[in-house]
Amino acid sequence: MTADTALPIGKVAVLRDADEALAAAHELADVFRAAADRLDRSREVPVEELTSLAESGLLGIRVPREFGGAGVSYETVVRVFVVLSRASGSLGQVPQNHFHLIEPLFSDGTLEQKRHFAAEILAGHRFGNAQAERGSRPVLSLPTTTLTETGHGTVVLDGVKHYSTGALTAQWIPVQAATESGEFSLTYVPRDAAGLTVVDDWDAMGQRSTHSGTVRLSGVEVPELFSLRPFDGHHRKNTFPPYATVIHAAVDVGIGLGVLHRGAELLRDVARPWRTAHVDRAVDDPLTAYRVGKLGTHVHAAEQLLYEAARRLDHADVMRTEQDYERAAVTVAEASAFASESAERAASELFEFIGARSTSDSLNFHRYWRDVRTHSTHDPARWKYHRAGRWLLDGSV
């Protein structure tokens, strides 16, 4: 099924620094929190909520200052995602690809491309995603989606993409494709381009508001201005690959914080103490306090490791040495693995302390577990720990 997801974007706020970005994130989080359960239950497209995101000005905070943006740090972006994902891990994930995939425009684009797309971003236009392809080939293999140069100032894209988070409701869809010479390219396609279809076929148990469905491209022709080619951001030492991962980690940390807050509410309001605890309230059970304290400590530790990883990315972008890039990537890997495991554990174990009532559909407490379990499949923790282990065993630290 295709969907018309457009709403007119009203006045877009101009955010000037990290403080304004975080203030806007907290305000938007109230909107996300109020809609989270309804959207999860109904699977409806979150058009109004994403329009609020556009108008908040948050989409432009990484645009460099010389092009009109706030030029905030990676750490600020990560903190914004934690705030939004604490309110709704599903809605919080939607702009992940926007922040990641606009980055190459300002690192690899021409001056004309930088000016053109900075204006689009600052107008509240969001960028989705058409990167992943199904099949058993390695993730960073050359795509089967193709880009053909016409010779008269345009390029043509053909292929099928899956897990296209944000594409259904975006104004622009970045598409990874193989060029005729066998190189990677990244092309920014208008959502309404002829030959482009976004299919709302996302049916996962969690992260339902992401609508991470299918993108089909059949003879989609766009100006060369919209294309970066060749683009090797995934295959050189830089902050581009770990930037994607650190935002995913921020989503998991946000979900972890959200489930701790909601779990504590339910422990106070609906849980009953076990009879042998000899207390009147579930929150006075010493074993519950111990386990909840341990779960919370892990989530809060994951949050701090996440911020350290983001700071290392910022440092690497200043130093631009291979060693700094690698150290930042390793810390991001550690943060990613620990964030997903900590949030999954909290979202799962809190059911035990709240009791059978916690499984009720009326409470929808299981949304947190479904969201983090679905989301954490993006980055397998086993390979993140493997990377950290190789770094240590090879004697690099």
C-alpha positions in Angstrom: 0.0 0.0 0.0 1.3 3.5 -0.8 0.3 6.5 1.3 0.1 10.2 0.9 1.9 11.4 4.0 2.4 15.1 3.2 1.3 17.8 5.6 2.2 21.5 5.0 5.2 22.4 7.1 4.6 25.6 9.0 7.2 28.0 10.4 10.4 26.1 11.0 12.3 27.2 14.2 15.9 28.5 13.8 18.1 26.8 16.4 21.4 28.4 17.0 23.3 26.2 19.5 23.3 23.0 21.6 21.2 24.5 24.4 18.4 25.5 22.0 18.6 22.1 20.3 18.1 20.2 23.6 15.3 22.5 24.7 13.5 21.9 21.4 14.1 18.1 21.8 12.5 18.1 25.3 9.5 20.1 23.9 9.1 17.7 21.0 9.5 14.7 23.3 6.2 15.7 25.0 4.5 15.4 21.6 6.1 12.0 20.9 5.3 10.7 24.4 1.6 11.6 24.0 1.3 9.7 20.7 3.6 6.7 21.4 1.0 4.2 22.6 -1.7 5.2 20.1 0.7 5.0 17.1 2.1 1.6 18.3 -1.4 0.1 18.6 -2.8 1.5 15.4 0.3 1.4 13.1 -0.9 4.6 11.6 1.5 6.9 9.8 2.8 9.5 12.3 2.3 12.5 10.0 1.4 15.1 12.6 4.2 14.1 14.9 6.8 14.2 12.1 5.5 17.6 11.0 6.1 18.8 14.5 9.7 17.4 14.1 10.1 19.4 11.0 8.9 22.6 12.5 11.0 22.1 15.6 14.2 23.0 13.7 16.0 20.0 15.0 16.5 18.6 11.5 19.0 21.4 10.7 21.2 21.3 13.8 24.1 19.5 12.1 24.1 21.9 9.1 27.4 23.8 9.3 27.2 27.4 10.5 28.5 28.8 7.2 25.4 27.4 5.5 22.9 28.7 8.1 22.7 25.8 10.6 23.8 25.4 14.2 26.7 23.1 13.4 26.3 21.2 16.7 28.5 18.4 17.9 27.9 14.7 17.6 27.4 14.7 21.3 24.6 17.1 21.0 22.9 15.0 18.3 23.2 11.9 20.4 21.7 13.7 23.5 18.8 14.8 21.3 18.2 11.2 20.2 18.2 10.0 23.8 15.6 12.6 24.8 13.3 11.7 21.8 13.7 8.0 22.1 13.0 8.0 25.8 9.6 9.4 24.8 9.2 6.9 21.9 11.9 4.6 20.7 10.0 4.2 17.4 9.4 7.8 16.6 12.9 8.6 17.9 14.5 6.3 15.3 12.7 7.9 12.3 15.2 10.8 11.8 18.3 8.6 12.4 19.0 8.3 8.6 18.3 12.0 8.1 21.2 12.9 10.4 23.5 10.2 9.1 22.9 10.6 5.4 23.0 14.4 5.2 26.5 14.2 6.5 28.1 13.3 3.2 26.7 16.4 1.6 28.8 18.6 3.7 31.9 16.4 3.7 31.9 15.3 0.0 29.5 17.6 -1.8 30.3 20.5 -4.1 29.7 24.0 -2.9 26.5 24.1 -5.1 25.3 20.8 -3.5 26.0 22.1 0.0 24.1 25.3 -0.6 21.2 23.6 -2.3 20.7 20.9 0.4 21.4 23.1 3.3 18.4 25.2 2.2 16.2 22.1 1.9 17.2 20.9 5.4 16.7 24.2 7.0 13.2 24.4 5.5 12.3 21.4 7.6 12.6 18.8 4.8 13.6 15.4 6.1 15.8 12.8 4.4 14.7 9.2 4.6 16.7 6.1 3.6 17.0 3.6 0.8 20.2 1.7 1.5 19.6 -1.9 2.5 18.9 -4.8 0.1 17.7 -8.2 1.0 19.7 -11.4 0.4 22.7 -13.3 1.8 25.4 -11.0 0.4 27.6 -9.1 2.9 26.1 -5.8 4.1 28.7 -3.5 2.4 28.7 -5.4 -0.9 28.2 -3.3 -4.1 24.4 -2.8 -4.3 22.3 -4.4 -7.0 20.5 -1.1 -7.4 22.1 0.7 -10.4 22.9 4.3 -11.3 23.3 5.1 -15.0 24.6 8.5 -16.3 22.5 9.8 -19.2 25.2 12.1 -20.6 22.9 15.1 -20.5 23.1 16.2 -16.9 21.0 13.5 -15.2 21.3 10.1 -13.7 18.8 7.2 -13.7 18.3 4.8 -10.8 16.8 1.3 -10.9 16.4 -1.2 -8.0 14.6 -2.3 -4.9 15.4 -1.3 -1.3 14.1 -2.7 2.0 14.1 -1.5 5.7 13.8 2.1 4.4 13.3 3.8 7.7 11.7 7.3 7.3 11.3 7.0 3.5 7.5 6.9 3.6 7.2 10.3 5.2 10.3 12.0 4.0 10.8 14.8 1.4 14.1 13.3 0.2 15.3 9.7 -0.1 19.0 9.0 -0.2 19.7 6.0 -2.4 22.9 3.9 -2.5 23.6 2.4 -5.9 26.3 1.0 -8.0 27.7 3.0 -10.9 28.5 1.6 -14.4 32.2 1.6 -13.4 31.5 -0.5 -10.3 31.7 2.2 -7.7 29.4 3.2 -4.9 27.2 6.3 -5.2 24.8 8.2 -3.0 21.9 10.0 -4.7 19.3 12.2 -3.1 15.9 11.5 -4.7 12.8 13.7 -4.2 10.0 11.7 -2.6 7.7 12.6 -5.5 10.1 11.7 -8.3 8.5 9.8 -11.2 9.2 6.1 -11.0 9.8 6.1 -7.2 7.3 4.1 -5.1 7.4 3.7 -1.3 5.4 0.7 -0.1 4.1 0.7 3.5 4.7 -3.0 4.1 6.6 -2.8 7.5 5.1 -5.5 9.7 7.6 -5.9 12.5 6.5 -6.6 16.1 8.2 -3.3 17.3 9.4 0.1 16.0 6.0 0.2 14.3 6.0 4.0 13.7 9.2 3.9 11.6 7.3 2.4 8.7 10.6 0.9 7.4 9.1 -0.5 4.3 10.1 -1.0 0.7 11.4 1.5 -1.9 11.1 0.7 -5.6 13.0 2.6 -8.2 12.1 2.2 -11.9 13.8 4.5 -14.3 14.0 7.3 -11.7 15.8 10.2 -13.3 17.2 13.1 -11.3 19.7 15.9 -11.9 23.4 15.1 -11.4 23.3 17.9 -8.7 21.5 15.4 -6.5 24.2 12.7 -6.7 27.5 12.0 -5.0 29.6 9.7 -7.1 31.7 8.0 -6.4 31.0 7.9 -2.7 33.3 5.8 -0.5 32.2 7.0 3.0 31.7 3.4 4.2 35.2 2.3 3.0 37.6 4.9 4.3 38.7 6.0 7.8 36.3 8.7 8.8 33.4 9.2 11.2 30.6 8.4 8.7 30.1 4.6 9.6 30.3 5.0 13.4 28.1 8.0 13.3 25.2 5.8 12.2 26.0 3.3 14.9 26.2 5.9 17.7 22.7 7.2 16.8 21.4 3.7 16.9 23.0 3.3 20.4 21.3 6.5 21.5 17.9 5.1 20.5 18.6 2.0 22.6 19.7 4.2 25.6 16.6 6.3 25.2 14.3 3.2 25.2 16.2 1.9 28.3 15.6 5.1 30.2 12.0 5.2 29.1 11.3 1.6 30.3 12.9 2.4 33.7 10.7 5.4 34.1 7.5 3.6 33.1 8.5 0.5 35.1 8.9 2.5 38.2 5.5 4.1 37.7 3.8 0.7 37.4 5.7 -0.6 40.4 4.2 2.3 42.4 0.7 2.2 40.9 -0.3 -1.3 40.0 2.2 -3.9 41.3 1.5 -6.0 44.4 4.2 -7.1 46.7 5.0 -10.9 46.9 3.5 -12.3 50.1 6.8 -13.4 51.6 8.3 -10.0 51.3 6.2 -8.9 54.3 5.7 -5.3 53.0 2.6 -3.4 52.1 3.9 -1.9 48.8 5.8 -3.5 45.9 8.3 -0.7 45.9 9.3 -1.6 49.5 10.4 -5.1 48.5 14.2 -5.1 49.1 14.8 -7.6 46.4 12.9 -5.5 43.9 14.8 -2.4 44.9 18.1 -4.3 44.4 17.2 -5.6 41.0 15.7 -2.4 39.7 18.8 -0.5 41.0 21.1 -2.9 39.2 19.1 -2.6 35.9 19.1 1.2 36.3 22.8 1.3 36.9 23.5 -0.6 33.7 21.3 1.7 31.7 22.8 4.8 33.2 26.3 3.5 32.6 25.4 2.8 29.0 24.2 6.4 28.7 27.5 7.8 29.9 29.5 5.4 27.7 27.4 6.7 24.8 28.3 10.3 25.5 32.0 9.4 25.7 31.7 7.7 22.3 30.1 10.8 20.8 32.9 12.9 22.3 35.5 10.7 20.7 33.8 11.1 17.3 34.0 14.9 17.8 37.7 14.6 18.7 38.4 12.4 15.7 36.8 14.9 13.4 39.2 17.5 14.7 42.4 15.4 14.7 41.6 13.5 11.5 44.2 10.8 12.2 43.7 7.1 11.5 44.3 6.2 15.1 41.7 8.7 16.4 39.1 7.5 13.9 39.7 3.9 14.9 39.6 4.6 18.7 36.4 6.5 18.3 34.9 3.6 16.2 35.8 1.1 18.9 34.2 3.2 21.7 31.1 3.5 19.6 31.1 -0.3 19.2 31.4 -0.7 22.9 28.6 1.8 23.6 26.3 0.2 21.0 26.7 -3.3 22.4 26.3 -2.2 26.0 23.3 0.0 25.2 21.3 -2.7 23.5 22.0 -5.3 26.1 21.2 -3.0 29.0 18.0 -1.8 27.5 16.9 -5.3 26.5 17.6 -6.6 30.0 15.6 -3.8 31.7 12.7 -4.1 29.3 12.5 -7.8 29.9 13.2 -8.2 33.6 10.9 -5.5 34.8 7.9 -7.7 33.9 8.8 -10.0 36.8 8.8 -7.3 39.4 5.6 -5.6 38.2 3.8 -8.9 37.9 1.2 -10.4 35.6 -0.6 -7.1 35.2 2.4 -5.8 33.3 1.6 -8.1 30.4 -1.8 -6.5 29.8 -2.4 -5.0 26.4 -4.2 -2.2 28.1 -0.9 -1.0 29.7 1.1 -1.7 26.5 4.2 -2.0 28.7 5.5 -4.6 26.3 6.0 -1.8 23.7 9.4 -1.1 25.2 10.6 -4.7 24.9 9.2 -5.0 21.4 10.9 -1.8 20.3 14.3 -2.5 21.7 14.3 -6.1 20.6 13.4 -5.1 17.1 15.8 -2.1 17.0 18.8 -3.9 18.5 18.9 -6.3 15.5 20.4 -3.4 13.5 23.8 -3.8 15.1 24.6 -7.3 16.5 26.3 -6.9 19.9 28.5 -9.9 19.3 30.4 -8.2 16.5 30.6 -4.9 18.4 32.3 -6.8 21.3 34.5 -8.6 18.8 35.8 -5.3 17.5 36.5 -4.0 21.0 38.2 -7.3 21.8 40.4 -7.2 18.7 41.5 -3.7 19.5 42.5 -4.7 23.0 44.2 -8.0 22.0 46.2 -6.4 19.2 47.8 -4.1 21.7 46.5 -0.9 20.4 45.5 0.5 23.8 
